Amino acid sequence: MIQSLKKVLKIILNIFLCRDHKVNEIGVKNNTIQFNLYPIIDLEKKWELNSEKSELLSYEGDSTFGSSGDYPIIETWTKVKNKTYAPNNFFIKNQSNFLKKTKGNKNIFINECLYLLPYYTSHFGHFVGDVLGSILYYLSYIKDINSNNKLLITTPSIKWDNFLNKINSNKLKIIKPREFVGANYIIRSSKILPRMSSYQNMVLAKNILENEIKENTENDKIFLTTGRNDRISNIDELISELKVAGFKIIIPQNFEIYELLIYIKSASVLISEKASILNNVHLVRNKPYLILSSISENNLDKKLFNGAGIYKQFHTGLFRDILCDDDPVIQNVRPYKKRIKVDIQKLKKFI
């Protein structure tokens, strides 16, 4: 009773003494300044991970632009003791509804002891932004503790499977996204590794790949593009002009990952489309570059900032936006997918 009273008095005293010195995460009171609090995991502290039964629950998203039939767009959540965990509230209702629909899926049992992540996705942008750095770090971590357990992963494409296998195939168990659709995987013995924030994930990915991806001496000028006119309405004209200006046209899916990242890291001049394709650049680029951006998508609300907008912030100071008008004829309504028309004369002034 006396101890409880002392605690209450201490709280009251602190409030009185610190009435002009408050806790504020960014040091200013301004509602127009947008931010999010992200956990940073202590990677030097030794962890104790218990073996426990878990379940992998998956649902399919919009697979229109999945890399192939074996690689649809999926999200997979690790369920332990009837719980799955999201990092924020912004999308939790939709996620919960999708997860409820997985109850009727067939069960597939895995007896192998595995390391698992709390969350997986085969969507390229989110795979790089939220998962890849964790995979690269944990492959090293598992090796360091000399564990026999493999790390289970899924990726956006066969090329990413091959790339990660070359880094450490002995410690990976890869399941293709198609195998997750319509199935719940029951892992009888698993160790759950913590989910890292987008920021820590991206820092780790770049730090680790710095040793894997070596710069070449060719120093090409490159244009990184999907080649799709639903992103840039005058893409064919733009590509023709850039070829005349001496640019190589790099469509990521046409290259092996290692070769692609060397081009991006080494280019003397780099121009890129906006959206998920930029995460290729975030992985290895240390030199300035240009982004063809939508003039109406450079002021995101907090939900979109948390959804994927945060990835771009990782490279603030390296990139410069070339703001383009949204195409007035045919337009996309999804976030980050505004169809733009590039003013080629304006672009020439930059390059």
Secondary structure, DSSP 8 states (H G I E B T S, - for coil): -HHHHHHHHHHHHHHHHTTTS---TTSS--TTS---------SSS------EEEEEEEEE---TT-SSTT---EEEEEEBTTB---SSSTTHHHHHHHHHGGGGSEEEEE-S-EEE-SEEE--HHHIIIIIIHHHHHHHHHHHHTT-S-EEEE--SSHHHHHHHHHHHGGGEEE--HHHHTTEEEEEEEEEE-----HHHHHHHHHHHHHHH----S---EEEE----TTTBTTHHHHHHHHHHTTEEEE-GGGS-HHHHHHHHHH-SEEEEESGGGHHHHHHH--S-EEEEEETTSSS--HHHIIIIIHHHHTTTTTEEEEEEEE-SSS---STT---EE--HHHHHHH-
